[in-house]
Each structure stands twice: as C-alpha cells, then as structure tokens.
Amino acid sequence: MLSHGALLIIGAALAFSLMTVFVKAAGQRLPSQEVVLARALVSLVLTWMLLRARRMSPWGTHRFLLFLRGLLGGLALACVFYSVTVLPLADATVLQYLYPTFTALLAAVVLGERAGRGALLASVVSLAGVLLVAKPSIIFGSASAPLEPLHVAIAVCGAVLTALAYIDVKRLAALEDPLVIVFWFPLITVPLTIPTLLDTFVWPQGMEWVWLLGVGVCTQAGQVLFTRGLLYESATRATALTYLQVVFAALWGALFFGEVPDVLTGVGAMLVVSGAVWLAWQGRSASAPPSPDAEALPIEVIEEAEDLVTGSAASDG
C-alpha cells in the first residue's frame, strides 16, 4: 500500500500533468506567451498574499541572484509552454524531464560538484532516449516520423534553463527565505513576457478563461502537494515518483488530443526516465532536484498556501 507521502507526490505529478493539458488546450488559439503570463500572474498574486500574511519584505538582499532566478525561470517557462503547444504532450514532457541530467552536468561545472561515472552514464542513457523520442531523420531515415528539430531544440533549451534555474535556487537557498525566491520568479516573468505580446495578444474567449485559470490552479496545487509530500518522503523517492507525470501526459495526450506514442517514443521515454531516476539515486545523499514547478517551502508557508487554495487565508497585514 502506498504511503501518505507517496500519494501526495503522485497527486502533485497528476496536478502538473493536468497543468500541461490546460496549457495545450489554451495554446490551440492563444499565444503560448499569453499562457505564461497568466500562470505568472496567478503565482505573483498568491505569493504576494503569502508574503503579506507573514509580514515579510519581498525584495531580499541578494538581488542579482534573485533576478537571475526569475530570468532563467521565465525563459524556461516560455520554452516549456511553447513546446507543450507544438509537440505531442508526452514528447514535450519527456524532453522537459532532461533537466535532472543537465542539472547534474552543470552542477559539476558551476558548483564544483563531482559528477561520478554513474551520473555520466545516466546522462548518456537519457540523451539516447531523447534521440528515440525526437527520431531525427539523419539517424532514422525518412520512414520515421521525426519531430520538428526547432521544436525539439526549444524543449531541450527549456530543460537546460530549468537546470540553470535550479542551480541558482540551490545557491540562494542558504541566503534568502524560500518564499522570496518563489516571488522573484513571477516578478521577473511578468515584465519579461508582456513585450512579446504587444503585437500578438489575443483576448481569451469562453472556455479559454477556464484553461488559463486551470494552469494557475493546477500549478499551485502541484506545488503544495509536492512540498507537503517532501515532509513524509525522501527527496530521492519523491523525485522518482514525479516521473509519473510522463505516464499521465501520455494518457492525457491519447484521451484529449489523439496523440498515441509509437514504440520508439515509448522506449525513449523509458530511457529518459530511467536515466533521471538513476541520477536521483546517485545523489540520494544530497538533495535531489525537485519538480521544475515545485519550490521547497517551510511548513508554515505550505499551511498558508493551503489556506489560500481553500479560500480561508487571513487577509490582514
């Protein structure tokens, strides 16, 4: 029987997978950057309310690193959301989950963390999986159904930026309150996104408002569930369980968008996930990378976030 913590982590993976469904649904007509803006605005408002409830200054003291966190996160989100709108849902999710591989490799360069042979081998396995998912014609020939190379490149770029953002968060974790770090993500993303919509903004209609709201709500729910789950599960086990998002994404893609992964995509997905889980176990004595949409918050912040989600948060202060 699954533990309470495992159920919470699985719930988080489900919430994040549903977020990608809403992103893809909204992105059928709306520019992906508009969806990024909606997601950032929801996060900005909720985080600001949490900061006010705790009577905290949102500005922090290490503002260059905070700005860099927001910039990297905003660019990563733009790449991820765009790839979700143009690629099959399962493929986009698999490519995004390259971020643990890039985190391990970049941490060795930026933070001086030692990358052992196991980490390097896991990285090779994950990258081999990406080739099977992308199916470039130069390797598989014209008989395959390759993904658009530019779309794959943008998705991989999103994973790299996510890894860089995680490394920046890791440096900030000992310097700033987690809630301040979370706040700077949408704080930079909103002004970063607005100029890209000056000529492309489309006013949402009908159910599109629901899709946009769903993006924000599912993201917040996933963050709360994942962080609460970390109270009961090790970071390694929690990280491994988040890869169920790949399975959920494949299911939603087939049910809602008629996207049925082929055999090569299935094998590639297993290789990417296997490499990422291997990396998580390799780093089990250290902190494993969290879900790209999840921030580790102290328990009192989680409880306040749950109050906000249920509509019972205090509004004073």
TORKOL-4160 file (C-alpha; in steps of 0.2 Angstrom, whole numbers, padded with zeros to 4 digits, m for minus):
317
<pt num="1" X="0000" Y="0000" Z="0000"/>
<pt num="2" X="0007" Y="0017" Z="m0004"/>
<pt num="3" X="0012" Y="0029" Z="0010"/>
<pt num="4" X="0003" Y="0045" Z="0013"/>
<pt num="5" X="0019" Y="0055" Z="0006"/>
<pt num="6" X="0019" Y="0044" Z="m0010"/>
<pt num="7" X="0001" Y="0048" Z="m0013"/>
<pt num="8" X="0004" Y="0067" Z="m0011"/>
<pt num="9" X="0019" Y="0066" Z="m0023"/>
<pt num="10" X="0008" Y="0056" Z="m0035"/>
<pt num="11" X="m0006" Y="0069" Z="m0033"/>
<pt num="12" X="0007" Y="0083" Z="m0037"/>
<pt num="13" X="0013" Y="0073" Z="m0053"/>
<pt num="14" X="m0006" Y="0072" Z="m0058"/>
<pt num="15" X="m0008" Y="0091" Z="m0055"/>
<pt num="16" X="0007" Y="0096" Z="m0065"/>
<pt num="17" X="0001" Y="0084" Z="m0079"/>
<pt num="18" X="m0016" Y="0092" Z="m0079"/>
<pt num="19" X="m0007" Y="0109" Z="m0080"/>
<pt num="20" X="0001" Y="0104" Z="m0097"/>
<pt num="21" X="m0016" Y="0099" Z="m0103"/>
<pt num="22" X="m0023" Y="0116" Z="m0099"/>
<pt num="23" X="m0008" Y="0124" Z="m0107"/>
<pt num="24" X="m0010" Y="0114" Z="m0123"/>
<pt num="25" X="m0029" Y="0117" Z="m0123"/>
<pt num="26" X="m0026" Y="0136" Z="m0121"/>
<pt num="27" X="m0012" Y="0136" Z="m0134"/>
<pt num="28" X="m0023" Y="0130" Z="m0148"/>
<pt num="29" X="m0028" Y="0148" Z="m0151"/>
<pt num="30" X="m0019" Y="0159" Z="m0138"/>
<pt num="31" X="0000" Y="0163" Z="m0140"/>
<pt num="32" X="0010" Y="0152" Z="m0128"/>
<pt num="33" X="0017" Y="0168" Z="m0120"/>
<pt num="34" X="0000" Y="0173" Z="m0115"/>
<pt num="35" X="m0002" Y="0157" Z="m0106"/>
<pt num="36" X="0015" Y="0160" Z="m0097"/>
<pt num="37" X="0009" Y="0177" Z="m0092"/>
<pt num="38" X="m0007" Y="0170" Z="m0085"/>
<pt num="39" X="0002" Y="0157" Z="m0075"/>
<pt num="40" X="0015" Y="0170" Z="m0069"/>
<pt num="41" X="0001" Y="0182" Z="m0063"/>
<pt num="42" X="m0008" Y="0169" Z="m0053"/>
<pt num="43" X="0008" Y="0164" Z="m0045"/>
<pt num="44" X="0013" Y="0183" Z="m0042"/>
<pt num="45" X="m0004" Y="0187" Z="m0033"/>
<pt num="46" X="m0004" Y="0171" Z="m0022"/>
<pt num="47" X="0014" Y="0173" Z="m0017"/>
<pt num="48" X="0012" Y="0192" Z="m0013"/>
<pt num="49" X="m0003" Y="0187" Z="m0002"/>
<pt num="50" X="0008" Y="0174" Z="0007"/>
<pt num="51" X="0022" Y="0187" Z="0010"/>
<pt num="52" X="0009" Y="0200" Z="0016"/>
<pt num="53" X="0002" Y="0187" Z="0028"/>
<pt num="54" X="0019" Y="0184" Z="0035"/>
<pt num="55" X="0023" Y="0202" Z="0035"/>
<pt num="56" X="0039" Y="0199" Z="0025"/>
<pt num="57" X="0048" Y="0211" Z="0013"/>
<pt num="58" X="0048" Y="0203" Z="m0004"/>
<pt num="59" X="0064" Y="0211" Z="m0010"/>
<pt num="60" X="0078" Y="0201" Z="m0002"/>
<pt num="61" X="0096" Y="0205" Z="m0001"/>
<pt num="62" X="0105" Y="0196" Z="m0015"/>
<pt num="63" X="0095" Y="0204" Z="m0029"/>
<pt num="64" X="0106" Y="0199" Z="m0043"/>
<pt num="65" X="0104" Y="0181" Z="m0039"/>
<pt num="66" X="0086" Y="0183" Z="m0037"/>
<pt num="67" X="0084" Y="0192" Z="m0053"/>
<pt num="68" X="0094" Y="0179" Z="m0062"/>
<pt num="69" X="0082" Y="0166" Z="m0054"/>
<pt num="70" X="0067" Y="0175" Z="m0061"/>
<pt num="71" X="0075" Y="0177" Z="m0078"/>
<pt num="72" X="0081" Y="0159" Z="m0080"/>
<pt num="73" X="0064" Y="0153" Z="m0074"/>
<pt num="74" X="0054" Y="0164" Z="m0085"/>
<pt num="75" X="0064" Y="0159" Z="m0100"/>
<pt num="76" X="0062" Y="0141" Z="m0096"/>
<pt num="77" X="0044" Y="0143" Z="m0093"/>
<pt num="78" X="0042" Y="0151" Z="m0110"/>
<pt num="79" X="0051" Y="0136" Z="m0119"/>
<pt num="80" X="0042" Y="0123" Z="m0109"/>
<pt num="81" X="0025" Y="0130" Z="m0113"/>
<pt num="82" X="0029" Y="0133" Z="m0131"/>
<pt num="83" X="0035" Y="0115" Z="m0133"/>
<pt num="84" X="0019" Y="0109" Z="m0125"/>
<pt num="85" X="0008" Y="0118" Z="m0138"/>
<pt num="86" X="0018" Y="0112" Z="m0153"/>
<pt num="87" X="0024" Y="0095" Z="m0148"/>
<pt num="88" X="0014" Y="0079" Z="m0143"/>
<pt num="89" X="0010" Y="0081" Z="m0124"/>
<pt num="90" X="0020" Y="0065" Z="m0119"/>
<pt num="91" X="0035" Y="0070" Z="m0130"/>
<pt num="92" X="0036" Y="0088" Z="m0123"/>
<pt num="93" X="0035" Y="0081" Z="m0105"/>
<pt num="94" X="0049" Y="0068" Z="m0108"/>
<pt num="95" X="0060" Y="0082" Z="m0116"/>
<pt num="96" X="0057" Y="0093" Z="m0101"/>
<pt num="97" X="0062" Y="0079" Z="m0089"/>
<pt num="98" X="0080" Y="0080" Z="m0096"/>
<pt num="99" X="0083" Y="0094" Z="m0083"/>
<pt num="100" X="0090" Y="0082" Z="m0069"/>
<pt num="101" X="0103" Y="0076" Z="m0082"/>
<pt num="102" X="0108" Y="0094" Z="m0086"/>
<pt num="103" X="0107" Y="0099" Z="m0068"/>
<pt num="104" X="0120" Y="0085" Z="m0063"/>
<pt num="105" X="0131" Y="0090" Z="m0078"/>
<pt num="106" X="0130" Y="0109" Z="m0075"/>
<pt num="107" X="0132" Y="0107" Z="m0056"/>
<pt num="108" X="0149" Y="0099" Z="m0059"/>
<pt num="109" X="0154" Y="0115" Z="m0069"/>
<pt num="110" X="0146" Y="0129" Z="m0059"/>
<pt num="111" X="0146" Y="0122" Z="m0042"/>
<pt num="112" X="0161" Y="0111" Z="m0042"/>
<pt num="113" X="0150" Y="0096" Z="m0038"/>
<pt num="114" X="0158" Y="0079" Z="m0043"/>
<pt num="115" X="0150" Y="0070" Z="m0057"/>
<pt num="116" X="0154" Y="0052" Z="m0055"/>
<pt num="117" X="0154" Y="0038" Z="m0068"/>
<pt num="118" X="0136" Y="0033" Z="m0064"/>
<pt num="119" X="0130" Y="0051" Z="m0067"/>
<pt num="120" X="0139" Y="0052" Z="m0083"/>
<pt num="121" X="0132" Y="0035" Z="m0089"/>
<pt num="122" X="0114" Y="0040" Z="m0083"/>
<pt num="123" X="0116" Y="0056" Z="m0094"/>
<pt num="124" X="0121" Y="0046" Z="m0109"/>
<pt num="125" X="0106" Y="0035" Z="m0106"/>
<pt num="126" X="0094" Y="0050" Z="m0105"/>
<pt num="127" X="0101" Y="0058" Z="m0121"/>
<pt num="128" X="0099" Y="0041" Z="m0130"/>
<pt num="129" X="0081" Y="0042" Z="m0125"/>
<pt num="130" X="0079" Y="0059" Z="m0132"/>
<pt num="131" X="0086" Y="0053" Z="m0149"/>
<pt num="132" X="0072" Y="0040" Z="m0149"/>
<pt num="133" X="0059" Y="0052" Z="m0145"/>
<pt num="134" X="0064" Y="0065" Z="m0157"/>
<pt num="135" X="0069" Y="0052" Z="m0171"/>
<pt num="136" X="0080" Y="0064" Z="m0182"/>
<pt num="137" X="0079" Y="0059" Z="m0200"/>
<pt num="138" X="0098" Y="0059" Z="m0201"/>
<pt num="139" X="0098" Y="0043" Z="m0190"/>
<pt num="140" X="0081" Y="0035" Z="m0193"/>
<pt num="141" X="0079" Y="0040" Z="m0211"/>
<pt num="142" X="0063" Y="0047" Z="m0219"/>
<pt num="143" X="0052" Y="0032" Z="m0214"/>
<pt num="144" X="0051" Y="0038" Z="m0197"/>
<pt num="145" X="0040" Y="0052" Z="m0191"/>
<pt num="146" X="0053" Y="0064" Z="m0184"/>
<pt num="147" X="0048" Y="0079" Z="m0173"/>
<pt num="148" X="0052" Y="0097" Z="m0179"/>
<pt num="149" X="0070" Y="0100" Z="m0175"/>
<pt num="150" X="0067" Y="0118" Z="m0169"/>
<pt num="151" X="0053" Y="0112" Z="m0158"/>
<pt num="152" X="0064" Y="0099" Z="m0150"/>
<pt num="153" X="0078" Y="0112" Z="m0148"/>
<pt num="154" X="0066" Y="0124" Z="m0139"/>
<pt num="155" X="0060" Y="0110" Z="m0127"/>
<pt num="156" X="0078" Y="0104" Z="m0123"/>
<pt num="157" X="0083" Y="0123" Z="m0121"/>
<pt num="158" X="0069" Y="0123" Z="m0108"/>
<pt num="159" X="0076" Y="0109" Z="m0099"/>
<pt num="160" X="0094" Y="0117" Z="m0099"/>
<pt num="161" X="0086" Y="0133" Z="m0092"/>
<pt num="162" X="0077" Y="0124" Z="m0079"/>
<pt num="163" X="0093" Y="0116" Z="m0073"/>
<pt num="164" X="0102" Y="0133" Z="m0073"/>
<pt num="165" X="0087" Y="0140" Z="m0063"/>
<pt num="166" X="0088" Y="0125" Z="m0050"/>
<pt num="167" X="0107" Y="0128" Z="m0048"/>
<pt num="168" X="0103" Y="0147" Z="m0044"/>
<pt num="169" X="0090" Y="0142" Z="m0032"/>
<pt num="170" X="0102" Y="0130" Z="m0024"/>
<pt num="171" X="0114" Y="0144" Z="m0021"/>
<pt num="172" X="0100" Y="0156" Z="m0015"/>
<pt num="173" X="0093" Y="0143" Z="m0003"/>
<pt num="174" X="0106" Y="0147" Z="0011"/>
<pt num="175" X="0104" Y="0166" Z="0008"/>
<pt num="176" X="0086" Y="0170" Z="0006"/>
<pt num="177" X="0069" Y="0165" Z="0013"/>
<pt num="178" X="0061" Y="0152" Z="0001"/>
<pt num="179" X="0045" Y="0162" Z="m0002"/>
<pt num="180" X="0056" Y="0177" Z="m0008"/>
<pt num="181" X="0064" Y="0166" Z="m0020"/>
<pt num="182" X="0047" Y="0160" Z="m0026"/>
<pt num="183" X="0041" Y="0178" Z="m0028"/>
<pt num="184" X="0055" Y="0184" Z="m0039"/>
<pt num="185" X="0051" Y="0170" Z="m0052"/>
<pt num="186" X="0034" Y="0178" Z="m0057"/>
<pt num="187" X="0040" Y="0196" Z="m0053"/>
<pt num="188" X="0053" Y="0195" Z="m0067"/>
<pt num="189" X="0042" Y="0183" Z="m0079"/>
<pt num="190" X="0028" Y="0196" Z="m0080"/>
<pt num="191" X="0038" Y="0211" Z="m0087"/>
<pt num="192" X="0048" Y="0199" Z="m0097"/>
<pt num="193" X="0033" Y="0192" Z="m0106"/>
<pt num="194" X="0022" Y="0207" Z="m0109"/>
<pt num="195" X="0033" Y="0215" Z="m0123"/>
<pt num="196" X="0032" Y="0198" Z="m0133"/>
<pt num="197" X="0013" Y="0200" Z="m0133"/>
<pt num="198" X="0011" Y="0218" Z="m0139"/>
<pt num="199" X="0008" Y="0213" Z="m0157"/>
<pt num="200" X="0001" Y="0195" Z="m0153"/>
<pt num="201" X="m0011" Y="0197" Z="m0138"/>
<pt num="202" X="m0027" Y="0188" Z="m0141"/>
<pt num="203" X="m0042" Y="0191" Z="m0129"/>
<pt num="204" X="m0047" Y="0175" Z="m0122"/>
<pt num="205" X="m0065" Y="0168" Z="m0125"/>
<pt num="206" X="m0077" Y="0156" Z="m0117"/>
<pt num="207" X="m0068" Y="0141" Z="m0110"/>
<pt num="208" X="m0051" Y="0149" Z="m0113"/>
<pt num="209" X="m0053" Y="0158" Z="m0097"/>
<pt num="210" X="m0056" Y="0141" Z="m0088"/>
<pt num="211" X="m0040" Y="0134" Z="m0097"/>
<pt num="212" X="m0029" Y="0149" Z="m0091"/>
<pt num="213" X="m0036" Y="0148" Z="m0073"/>
<pt num="214" X="m0033" Y="0129" Z="m0073"/>
<pt num="215" X="m0015" Y="0132" Z="m0077"/>
<pt num="216" X="m0013" Y="0143" Z="m0062"/>
<pt num="217" X="m0023" Y="0132" Z="m0050"/>
<pt num="218" X="m0015" Y="0116" Z="m0055"/>
<pt num="219" X="0002" Y="0123" Z="m0054"/>
<pt num="220" X="m0001" Y="0130" Z="m0036"/>
<pt num="221" X="m0010" Y="0113" Z="m0031"/>
<pt num="222" X="0005" Y="0104" Z="m0038"/>
<pt num="223" X="0017" Y="0115" Z="m0028"/>
<pt num="224" X="0008" Y="0112" Z="m0012"/>
<pt num="225" X="0006" Y="0093" Z="m0014"/>
<pt num="226" X="0024" Y="0091" Z="m0019"/>
<pt num="227" X="0031" Y="0101" Z="m0004"/>
<pt num="228" X="0019" Y="0093" Z="0008"/>
<pt num="229" X="0024" Y="0076" Z="0001"/>
<pt num="230" X="0043" Y="0080" Z="0005"/>
<pt num="231" X="0038" Y="0081" Z="0023"/>
<pt num="232" X="0034" Y="0062" Z="0023"/>
<pt num="233" X="0046" Y="0055" Z="0009"/>
<pt num="234" X="0064" Y="0057" Z="0005"/>
<pt num="235" X="0069" Y="0069" Z="m0009"/>
<pt num="236" X="0075" Y="0054" Z="m0019"/>
<pt num="237" X="0059" Y="0044" Z="m0018"/>
<pt num="238" X="0049" Y="0060" Z="m0021"/>
<pt num="239" X="0059" Y="0065" Z="m0037"/>
<pt num="240" X="0057" Y="0047" Z="m0044"/>
<pt num="241" X="0038" Y="0047" Z="m0041"/>
<pt num="242" X="0037" Y="0064" Z="m0050"/>
<pt num="243" X="0041" Y="0055" Z="m0066"/>
<pt num="244" X="0024" Y="0048" Z="m0066"/>
<pt num="245" X="0020" Y="0064" Z="m0075"/>
<pt num="246" X="0027" Y="0057" Z="m0091"/>
<pt num="247" X="0014" Y="0042" Z="m0089"/>
<pt num="248" X="0000" Y="0054" Z="m0086"/>
<pt num="249" X="0005" Y="0065" Z="m0100"/>
<pt num="250" X="0004" Y="0051" Z="m0112"/>
<pt num="251" X="m0013" Y="0046" Z="m0106"/>
<pt num="252" X="m0020" Y="0064" Z="m0107"/>
<pt num="253" X="m0012" Y="0066" Z="m0125"/>
<pt num="254" X="m0021" Y="0050" Z="m0131"/>
<pt num="255" X="m0038" Y="0054" Z="m0122"/>
<pt num="256" X="m0039" Y="0073" Z="m0126"/>
<pt num="257" X="m0028" Y="0076" Z="m0141"/>
<pt num="258" X="m0027" Y="0059" Z="m0151"/>
<pt num="259" X="m0009" Y="0058" Z="m0148"/>
<pt num="260" X="m0004" Y="0040" Z="m0147"/>
<pt num="261" X="0015" Y="0037" Z="m0144"/>
<pt num="262" X="0024" Y="0025" Z="m0156"/>
<pt num="263" X="0036" Y="0011" Z="m0150"/>
<pt num="264" X="0052" Y="0022" Z="m0152"/>
<pt num="265" X="0044" Y="0036" Z="m0141"/>
<pt num="266" X="0039" Y="0023" Z="m0128"/>
<pt num="267" X="0057" Y="0016" Z="m0127"/>
<pt num="268" X="0064" Y="0033" Z="m0127"/>
<pt num="269" X="0053" Y="0039" Z="m0113"/>
<pt num="270" X="0059" Y="0024" Z="m0103"/>
<pt num="271" X="0077" Y="0028" Z="m0106"/>
<pt num="272" X="0075" Y="0047" Z="m0101"/>
<pt num="273" X="0065" Y="0042" Z="m0085"/>
<pt num="274" X="0077" Y="0028" Z="m0081"/>
<pt num="275" X="0092" Y="0040" Z="m0083"/>
<pt num="276" X="0084" Y="0053" Z="m0072"/>
<pt num="277" X="0079" Y="0041" Z="m0058"/>
<pt num="278" X="0097" Y="0034" Z="m0059"/>
<pt num="279" X="0103" Y="0051" Z="m0056"/>
<pt num="280" X="0091" Y="0054" Z="m0042"/>
<pt num="281" X="0098" Y="0038" Z="m0033"/>
<pt num="282" X="0116" Y="0043" Z="m0037"/>
<pt num="283" X="0113" Y="0059" Z="m0027"/>
<pt num="284" X="0102" Y="0051" Z="m0013"/>
<pt num="285" X="0115" Y="0058" Z="0000"/>
<pt num="286" X="0112" Y="0075" Z="m0007"/>
<pt num="287" X="0096" Y="0085" Z="m0011"/>
<pt num="288" X="0089" Y="0079" Z="m0027"/>
<pt num="289" X="0082" Y="0091" Z="m0040"/>
<pt num="290" X="0064" Y="0095" Z="m0036"/>
<pt num="291" X="0050" Y="0095" Z="m0049"/>
<pt num="292" X="0053" Y="0111" Z="m0060"/>
<pt num="293" X="0037" Y="0118" Z="m0055"/>
<pt num="294" X="0039" Y="0114" Z="m0036"/>
<pt num="295" X="0048" Y="0125" Z="m0023"/>
<pt num="296" X="0053" Y="0119" Z="m0006"/>
<pt num="297" X="0044" Y="0129" Z="0006"/>
<pt num="298" X="0044" Y="0129" Z="0025"/>
<pt num="299" X="0029" Y="0120" Z="0034"/>
<pt num="300" X="0021" Y="0137" Z="0039"/>
<pt num="301" X="0021" Y="0143" Z="0021"/>
<pt num="302" X="0013" Y="0127" Z="0015"/>
<pt num="303" X="m0001" Y="0128" Z="0028"/>
<pt num="304" X="m0004" Y="0146" Z="0022"/>
<pt num="305" X="m0004" Y="0141" Z="0004"/>
<pt num="306" X="m0017" Y="0128" Z="0008"/>
<pt num="307" X="m0027" Y="0141" Z="0016"/>
<pt num="308" X="m0026" Y="0151" Z="0000"/>
<pt num="309" X="m0031" Y="0137" Z="m0011"/>
<pt num="310" X="m0046" Y="0134" Z="0000"/>
<pt num="311" X="m0050" Y="0152" Z="0002"/>
<pt num="312" X="m0048" Y="0154" Z="0020"/>
<pt num="313" X="m0031" Y="0163" Z="0021"/>
<pt num="314" X="m0030" Y="0178" Z="0033"/>
<pt num="315" X="m0030" Y="0194" Z="0023"/>
<pt num="316" X="m0024" Y="0206" Z="0036"/>
<pt num="317" X="m0007" Y="0214" Z="0037"/>
